[in-house]
């Protein structure tokens, strides 16, 4: 259970978003340009890991450090990202 009130509030706000346009508007407003680049890459890392691509291949393909890919792998092993396919 998430105890951080600010994070719970963010989650509540995200759950209120109903359309792709609303989500795009929210993300453009809340994320920096750098975050808008990095977060989609992290999602791609998770998808690639789920498809059995090696960490080294992912790092090379996406131009990220192996530590970034390893972090995604650790979170997958914890059972996270169940809704990502």
C-alpha positions in Angstrom: 0.0 0.0 0.0 1.3 3.4 -0.9 1.8 5.6 2.1 3.1 8.8 0.4 0.1 11.1 0.2 1.5 13.0 -2.7 2.0 9.9 -4.8 -1.5 8.7 -3.9 -2.9 12.0 -5.1 -1.0 11.7 -8.4 -2.5 8.2 -8.8 -6.0 9.5 -8.1 -5.5 12.2 -10.7 -4.3 9.8 -13.3 -7.3 7.5 -12.6 -9.7 10.4 -13.3 -8.3 10.8 -16.9 -10.8 9.3 -19.4 -9.4 10.0 -22.9 -6.1 9.9 -24.7 -6.4 13.6 -25.3 -6.8 14.3 -21.6 -3.8 12.1 -20.8 -1.7 13.8 -23.4 -2.6 17.2 -22.0 -1.9 16.1 -18.5 1.5 14.6 -19.3 2.6 17.6 -21.4 1.8 19.8 -18.5 3.3 17.8 -15.7 6.4 16.3 -17.3 9.5 18.0 -18.5 10.7 17.4 -22.1 13.4 15.1 -20.7 10.9 13.1 -18.7 8.7 12.8 -21.8 11.7 11.2 -23.5 12.8 8.9 -20.7 9.5 7.5 -19.4 8.4 6.0 -22.8 11.9 4.4 -23.1 11.4 2.8 -19.7 8.1 1.3 -20.9 9.9 0.0 -24.0 12.5 -1.6 -21.8 9.8 -3.5 -19.9 8.1 -4.6 -23.1 11.4 -5.8 -24.6 12.3 -7.7 -21.4 8.9 -9.4 -21.5 9.7 -10.5 -25.0 12.9 -12.2 -23.9 15.4 -9.7 -25.4 18.6 -9.6 -23.4 19.5 -6.7 -21.2 22.6 -5.9 -23.3 20.6 -5.9 -26.5 18.0 -3.6 -25.0 20.6 -1.2 -23.7 22.3 -1.0 -27.1 19.1 -0.8 -29.1 17.6 2.0 -27.0 20.8 3.8 -26.2 20.5 3.5 -22.4 22.8 2.3 -19.7 22.7 -1.3 -18.6 21.8 -0.1 -15.1 18.6 1.4 -16.4 17.6 -1.9 -18.1 18.6 -3.9 -15.0 16.3 -1.7 -12.8 13.4 -2.5 -15.1 14.3 -6.2 -14.9 14.4 -6.1 -11.1 11.0 -4.5 -11.0 9.6 -7.2 -13.4 11.0 -9.9 -11.1 9.2 -8.2 -8.2 5.9 -8.8 -10.1 5.4 -5.2 -11.3 4.0 -4.2 -14.7 1.3 -6.9 -14.8 -0.8 -4.6 -17.0 2.1 -4.0 -19.5 2.0 -6.2 -22.6 
